[in-house]
Amino acid sequence: MRNDGRLEPAPALRSIAATPATFLWSLAAAGTDLYAGTGAPSGGSQLLKIDAKGAISTAASFKELNVQATLALADGSILAATSPDGKVYRVTSGNTTPQVIFDPTQTTEKPKYLWALALAKNGDLLIAAGAPATVFRVSLQSANAKPQLLFRSGDQHIRSLVVATDCTIYAGSDGAGLIYRISPEGKPFALYAAPKHEITALALDTAGNLYAAAVGDRKPPALPPLPASGQPAVAITILQPGSAISAASNSIVPDGSEIYRIAPDGTPLRLVALQQDVVYALTVRNNALFAATGNRGRIYRIDTTQANTYTDIAHTEASQVTAIAQTPSGLALATANSGKILQVSDIVAVNATFVSDVFDASTTTRFGRVETEGSASGIDLFVRSGNVENAHDSLAHLWSDWTPVRPNQTPLPIPAARYVQWKAVLHPGTQLRSVAVNYLQRNLPPQIDDIAVQPGARIPNATAATPAGSGSIAIGFRGAPSAAPPLSIAETSAPPIIATRDRNAVTARWLAHDPNNDPLTFTLEYRDVRETNWHTLKTDLRERSYSFDSSLLPDGNYELRITATDAAAHTVADALTGQRTSDTFTIDTTPPVPGLLTATVQNGKLHATFEATDATSPIARAEYSLDAGDWQYLEPTGSLSDSLTEHYDLTLPVTGTGEHTLAIRLADRAGNATSIKAIAR
């Protein structure tokens, strides 16, 4: 799949061998054999030999954790560089004891890590090392040749190495993200400073273009300073995006990787930015650049002639593709998590198959004509449908069979279902740019998920909210709405709306949804709880709240019924409705009616009795004031104020002679208030 979404037949991908190792870090081709370097977190590594038939044998074993680099020599021997605290070994057929070619402890710099191997044009071995960042040269002509320090930088590591046909050496660093151009004599030149901090891989094409992969933000690495010469050695833990430790943790590097092309004249160009991939290896084959990546185990073919164009050509089902080796028939790949040897062929697959993601139509759906853009012939399309989301092999039997699609065929010969999937088989030379499947959902009725009714509140209009204040009231829902049908997606919450307090108004609001996402209109009806018939209050509402005058309804207990319809999106015959009835609410605009208040004074005490009645809601509170004093709570007979009729009996001490004025104030639960007074003698 190209990054613009176009599908083309991919190179054939096949498995050569599945090794017992979890990590393979390096790969070299020698004739028809492959040699893979392993890694083992618990210690000990191996150089594995894989023959043309995929048979695996151990060519050599090492005490170090990882075989970080391998290199095949013309005499049939294999060089293996181990890390950390490793060496470079020569492994020859029939010799079980590897020969040490390079021992870092015998150098002044004593690098801790060996990252890459390359051959200079005169046959000398070049070694990229880290902690400190160095490049060494070792002659392979003499068994006892001493290593020579070719180059040392101020970075932490030299991570990658490649040699051009003109003998120029290119090295990529970790720390400053520099690409160095080094002459055969060791004269360095900083060719390019990448925006990233680590150059994980380098490759050259026949035209002299240099390709580099970089990862990691440009910031100081979280490493201790290197020891000065003569001081005790410091143990340094490397935790970098392209390293073995990073791959073992299977972590995604922030901001992914970038790949650059540096022309022979030194002009740089960023070819691609891979947001979710770490590039471990680059190689050029048949005038194309290939990148091996983690942590999704993918192989990309990069267009080197224009920026931001690349093709995802293989998914390896491993977490990382760590190394590439060129063979006569294609690219051999080494993987980690788990350790496998694969091959991407130079020849495209005869029947290249792409299976789409599962599309969720949300409900039972009929599927119509398939529209495609791409090659007019050479592409076979298939479709299937089902009602379980998982379409993998274990549940494939629960789906319909793959059915071929004819041009302009409608409807598709698959059952109506919630899910659909298409498959394309591309033959060589074809290209598929887009696939669209027409569909029509089965209409489902709307759902009213919740209703809230607030007497004594008014909203000026359904879309504008009044700022909260002392004269405002918040209208919200009591909790999550009741469970919606299994094929529906209910509205689960909504913030309160702010309404103005108005004892002569009632406001209703509701949550509603349509499983088909159709536009809805609403009808509001009411009835007294003692009635059976509903009365229309408002029709053709598109908003989901409504205020009305309470004077339209006499005092009493009522219910609201809201009916939602999707008629705006369907014919009359196909339109559906959904209803919900609110909880009972009370309209009460009439204050309590007090009975006769009698008040007398005898022996220095005032004694008063009266009765109050409310027709609709219980009396909530009574207060008294004697001779214009402060209002005091008045307790009814029986202590609880919870009935439509309450009796009151009040005795108060008074002083002086003459008349006393007793005032009574009453309020019901709806807030309607009244008052009475009496003169006591």
N, C-alpha and C positions, 0 to 999 in steps of 0.2 A: 504494500500500500504506500503510494507516494504521499508526502505530507500535505498535498492539496486534495487528498481523498481519492485519487485515481487508483484503480486496481489493474495490475498487470500480472501475467504468469510469472511466478517466482522461480529462482533456481531450485532444482531438486535438493532437498535436505534429507540426509540419511544418517543413521547411527552406525559408527564403526565399532565402538566398544564402550561398555559400561565398566569402569574401573572400580575397585573396592574403596578408592580414596574419596574423601569428601571434597577436597580441594585439589585442583590441578592449576599450577601457576605458570607453567611454561611449556612450550611445544616446539619440537624441531623435526624436520623431515630429512631422512637419509635414505635415498633410493625409494624402495617400496615400503620401508618401515617408518614408523613414527616413534618419537621419544617424548614422554611427558614427565614433567617434574611435579611431584606431589607436595602437599603441605599437611602437617599434622599438629594441631594445637597442643597435644600432650607430649610432643617430642618425637624426633625421628622422621626422616623423609626418604623418598625413593625416586629413582629414575626408572620409569616403566617403559618397556619396549612393546609396541603394538605392531604386529606384522600385517601383511596385506589382507589376511583372512580375519583380522580382529582378535587374534590370540594375544593374551597379555602375559608378559614375563617381567621379572625384576632384573634390570640391567645393573643396578648398583643401589646400595643403601647408605644413608648418611645419618649422622647424629644430630645435625642441625634441623630446625623446624621446617624450613621451606627450601625447595629448589626453585629459586626465583627466576633463573634464566637458563636456557639451554641453547647450544649452538652446534650444528653438525659440521664436521671438517671433511675435507676432500678425501682423506685417508680412511674414512668410515668411522673414525672415533667421534665421540660426543663430549662436548664440554658442558659441565653443570656448575652453576654458581649458587651457593647456598647462603642463607641468611636466617637470623642474625648471627654475628660472630662466626661467619662461615668462610669458605674457601672456594677457589675454582678448581674443579677436578676434571681430569681427562678419563673417560670411560671407554675402554676398548673391548671388543668382542672376545670372550673367552677369558678375560682377566677380571676376577672377582674383587680385586683390590684397586680402587680408583687411584690414579696418580695425581698428586697435588701440583697444580700449575702455578697457582697464586695463593699466597698466604698473607692476608693483610697484617698480621702481627709482626711480619718481618719488615714492614715499612715504617718510616718515621711517622706517617699520618695515622696509621692503624684504624682505618675506617671500619665501622661496625656492620654496615649493610652493603651488600652487593646486589645491584638492581638490574643491570643489563650487560650483554656481551655483544661485540661486533668485531669484524675482521678488517684491519687496515688493508690497503691495496698491496702492500708489500708482504702480507701474510701474518703480520703481528696481531696479537690479541689485544683488543681494547676493552677495558672494564670500567663501567660506571658504578661509582660507590657513593655511600652516604655516611654522614656523621664521622668525619667531615665530607663535604661535597668534593669529590675528586674523580679524575679519570687517569687510569694507569695503562701503560703499554708493556706487554710482555712478549718477548720473542718465543715463537713456538718451534724454532729450528734447533734450539739448544735445550737439553733437559735441565740444565742448571742455570738458565738465564735469570738474571735478577730483574724485578719489575722496575720500571721507570715512571716517575710521576710526570704525566703529560700536562695536567691542568688541575688547578684547585681554585674554587670560587668561595665567596662568602656565604653562599646558601647553605641549607641543611643537607641537601642530597642532589646528586645528579641521577635523575630517574629514568631517562631514556637516551638512546644513542643510535645514530645511523651514520653510514659513511657513503659519500657521493662517489661517482665514477672518476671525478677529478682529484680524489684522495682527501677532499675536505671532510672534516668530521663535524657533525652537528650533535649537540647535547642539550637536553632539556632539564631544568632544575626545579626543585621544590623549595619554596621559600619566597623568592622574588618572582617566580614564574618566568624566568629568562630562558631564551633560546640562544645558545652560544654557537658561533661558527669558529672552528678551531683548525688552524693549518696543521699539516702533517708534522711540523716542527713544534707544535704546541702553542702557537701565537693565537690568543683568543680575541674574539670580537663579539660584543653583545648585539645579536642580529635583531631581536625583538623582545619587548617586555609585554607579556600577555596581561590582560585584565584579571586573570585568575592567578593563583599562587603556585600551582603545580602542573608541570608538563608531563602527562602520563605516557604519551606515545608520540613517536615520530615516524614519518615515512617519506620516501622520495619517489617521483615518477621519472620517466625517461627524458622529459623535457627540462629537468632540473628544478621543478617546483617542490618545495618542502611543505609537508603537511604536519600539523601539530595539534594534539588534543590537550585541553587544559581543564582543570577542575578547581573548585575551592575559592572562597572569597579572598581578596587581597588584604590580608591582615596578618600580623605576626603570629606564627604557629605557636601553639601551647606546648613548647618544648623548653627544657632547661638550657642555659647557655653551654656552648661547647667548652671543654676544658682547655685552658692554655697549655702550651707546650711545657712539659716537665711536671705538671700537676697530676694528681691521681685521676684515673679515668672515672667518668661519670656515666652511670647506666642511663641510657636515653630510650624512652618508650615512644615509638612512632605511631601516631594515630592520624593518618592522612587519608583522603578520600580514595586514592588509588592503591592503597597498600593492602597487604594480606589481612591485617587486623580489621580494617574497615570492611572488607568483603566478608570476613567471618561474622561480623555483627549484622550484616545484611541491611545496612542503613542506607537511606536515600540522602544523597548529598544536596544541600540547599543550592538552588539555582542550577543544578545539573552540570553539563559539560558544554564546552565550546570547541569547535574545530576551525583552524585557520589554514589558509594557503599563503605561503610566502614565495613570491615569484623570484626567479634568478636574480633580478635587480634589487631584491630586498623589500619590495612592496608587499605589505600584509593585507589580507582580506579575510574577514570572518565569514566562513562558508555557512555554518549552521550553529544553532544553539539548541541543544537537547535538554529540555527542562527536567526530565525525570531519569536521565541516564548518566552513568559514569563510563567514560571510554577507557578501556584497558589496553586495546591494541589497535593499530592502524596498519593497513597494507594496501598496495596498489596492484591491481591485476586487470589485464585487458582494458587499460586506459580508464579504469574506474577505481575510486577510493572506497575501501570497505572499513567499517568501524565495528569492533567487538565491544559489547557494553554489558553492564549490570546496572541496577540490580533487578532487571526484568528479563535478562538473558536474551537480548535481541541483537540482530545483525543489521546494520544499515549500509546502504550503498549511497554514497554522497556524490552529488553532481558537482564536479570541480570547475565547471565553466560559468556557473552563475550561483549567486548566493541564495540561501534559504530554500534549497531544493534538495530533498533526499527521499529515499525509499526504504521502508521497513521490509526487508526481504525474508527474514526468518525469525521465528520464535522457537527457542531451543528447549523450553520447559526446565531450564536450569536458572539459578539466580544470577550467575555471572558467566559471561564468556570472557575468559582471561587472556587467551593467547591465540594467535593465528600462525599457521605454517602453510606455505604454498606447496601443492603437489601437482603432478601432471594433469590431473582431471578436475582440480578445483581447490577450494580452501579447506584445510583441516582446522578444526576448532577444538580448543580445550576449555572445559567448563568447571565451575565450582558450584557447590551446593545443588546438585551433586556432581561428582567428577566423571565426566563422560568425554569421549572423543567422537566428534561429529564431522560431517563433510557437507559443504555447500558446493554443488556441482557448477561447472561452467555452462551447462545446458539447462534450459528451463524445463520444468515439469510438463509432461505431455498433457495431463489433466490437472491443472492447478485449481484447487477448490478453496473457496472463501465462504464461510458461514457467518451470517450476520448476527448481531446481538438480538436477543429476544425483545420484541416490541410489545408493550403493554397497552392495550386499547381501553383498559379500565373496566370494561364490562363485555358481555356477549356481543360479538361484532361480526358482520358480514364483510368479506374481503373481495374487492373488485380488481380491476385491471392493473397490471404491473407496468409502470412506465420506466424505461431505461434510456440512458445516454451512453454511447460508446460505439464499439465496433458493430457493424450491421449483421455480422455472422460470426460463428466460432465461439459463441457463448451460450451455454445451456443453463437455464434458470429453473429452480425448484422452490416450492413453498410447502410449509406444513403449519398446522395450527394445534393449539392445545389449551387446557385450562389450568396447568401447573406451570409456574414460572421457570423452574429448573428444567432445561432441555438436555442435560448431559446424558451420557450413555445409560446410567442407572435408571433414569426416568423417561428415556426416549420412547419406551413402549406405551407410555400414557399419552403420547402425542399422535396425531395422524401421520400416515406415511408421507415421505417426501414425494411430491407430485410435480411432474414437469409442467411448465407454463408455456402455452402457445401464444404467439403474438396477438395482442388485442383481445385476449380471452377474458370474458367477464360474465358472471362472477367467477372467482377462482374455484376450482373443484376441491375445496377443503371445507371441513365443517365450520359452522359459525362457532367462534370461541373467543376467549379473552386475549390470548397471546398468539402472535404470528412470528414466523422466522423464514428468511429466504436464504437460498444457497446458490452460488454461481460457480460453474465449472468453466474455466477459461482455457482455451487452447492456444498454442504458441502464436504470437503475433497479434493478439487481441488486447483490447483495453476497455475497461468499464469505468465510466465516470460517475454515474449516479443510478440509484434504484429507488423508485417510489411505489408504494402499494396503496391504492385507494381503498378506503374502508368506510363503513357506515355502522355506527354503534346502534344497538337496540335501545330504543328510548326507554328510560326509567323514570319513575315519578319523582318530582321534587320532594325534598324533606324539610320540614320545619323542625329545627333542632332544639330550640328553647324559646320561651316567651316570658317576658317580664312586664308586669303592669304596675304602674305607680300612680295612684290617685294623688291629687294635690300637686301636680307637676306639669309644666308645659314647655314644649320645644317650639321656638318660633318657626323653624323649618327643619326638614329632615337632614340637611347637610351641614348647617352651621350650628356650632355649639356655643352656649353662653358661658363666659368665664365664671369659674366657681367663686362663691362668696357666701355671705350670710344669708342671702336670699336665693341660694341655689341648692339643688339636690342632685346627687349622682344616682343614675339609674343603671344598674348592672345586673348580671345574672347570678343566681345563687350558687352555681357550680357547673361542672361539666355537663353537657347535654346528654340525654339518654342515648344509648347505643344506636348507631345508624346501621342500616342493612349492610351485610358484608361486602357488597360491591360499591358502597358509597364512601365518600370521604367527607365526613361531617365537619362543619365549623366547630372548633373546640373551645374557642374563647373570643372575647371581644372586650376592649376597655370600656369602662363606664362612660356614658354620655352625661353631660351636665345640663340639667334643665332648671328653669326658673320655678320657684315655689309659687303655686297658684291654686288656692283651695277650690276654684271653680273649674279646674281642668283635670284631665286624666291623660297620661302618656303611656303608650305601649311600644315596646321594641322587641325584635325577634331575630334569631339566627336562622338562616336557611341556606340550603345549597342544592344544586342539581348535579346528579352523578354524571350527566353528559355535558356539564358546564353550559347549559342553555341559559339565556336570560330569563328572569322570572318576573312575574307581576303577582300582586297580592290582593286579596279581598278580605276585609275585616267585617265580622258579624258579632252580635252580642245577644245574650238572653239572660233573663232573670233565672236564678237557679231553680225556681219553682215552675218554670216554663219548659215546654218541649220544643217550641218553634224558635228558630233563629231569625234575627232581624239584621238587615244589611246596614252597616255603618259607613263603609267606604269601599269603593272598587277601583281597580286599575292602578294600584299603588306600585311604584317601582322602588321607593325607598323602603328601609327596614325599620322605620319608627314612625309613629303617628300620634299627634295630640288632638283631643277633642274636648268640647265643653261638657262638663259633668251635668249641666242643666238639661242636656238632652235626655238624661235618664233619671227617673225618680230615685229617691233613696232606696237602697236595697243591696242585695248580694248578687253579683253578676259573674258571668264567664265571657271571655272573648274567644272566638274561633278564627284562626287565620288559615286561609286557603291559598296555596301557591300553585301557579300554573306555568307551564312552559309553552303556552300557545303561541307566543311571539316567534318561536323557531320551528313550529310544526303546523301541519294542516289540522283542521278541526278534528278529523278522524283520528289523528295520531297524537294529539296533545294529551298530556297527563297532568294530574293534580295531586297535591299532597296537603294534608290538613293536620292541625294540632289545636287542642283546646287548652286555654290557660288555666292556672289555678283560680279558685274563687277570689274575687276582690270585692271590696265594699265601697259603695258610693254613699256618702253621708254628708250632706250640706246643712243639716238641721241641728241646732243645738239641743241639749237636754231640756226637758220641760219640768221646772220645779213645782212642787205642790205648795200648799199653804204653809208659810213659815210663821210659827207661833213663838213668841219670846216673852218671858216674864221675869221679874226680879223679886226675890223673896229671901229675907235673911242674909243679905249681902252676896247673893249668888244669882247669876243670870242663867236661866234654863230655856233652851230652844229645841224645837223638834221640827223636822220637815221631811218630805219624801221627794225624790227626783226620778224622772223616767225619760229614757231615750228610745225612740222607735227603731233605731237601726244598729247602733253600736254601743257597747257597754260604756258606762260612765267611768272615766279614767281617773278623775281627780276632783276633789272639793277643797276649798279654802275659805277661811273666814277672816273678817277684820272687825274689831270692836272699837267703836268710837274713833274711826279713821286711823287706827293703828296699823302696824305691819300685817301683811297677809300671813296666816298660819295654816298649816295642813290640818284638814278636818277628816278624821277617820270615820268611815261608815260603821253602822252596826254590823258586827261580825268581822270587822277589821279589814276584809278584802274588798277592794273596789273592782268588781269583775262582772257586774250584772247590768241588765238594761234598767233595772229599778233598784235604787239604793235608799236605805233609811238612815237618818242621821239624828243623833241625840247628843246635845252639847250642853255642858254645865261649866260656867266660868265664874270665878270670884270677881266682884265689882266693888268699887269704893264710891262713897258719896251717895247722895240722894238725887232723885230726879230721873230724867230719861237717859237711856243708853241706846246707841245706834249699832245694830248688828248687820253686817253685809256678808253675803254668801256668793262665792264665784264657783261655777261648775264647768267642766269640760269633758267631752267624750273622747274616745280614742281617735276620732277623725280630726280632733282639734277644734271642733265647734264649741263655742263657749257662751255662757249666759250668766246673769247675776240677778240677785234679789236682795231686798233688805227689809228689816223690820225694826220698829221702835219698841223697846222694852221699858215698862214702867213698873 
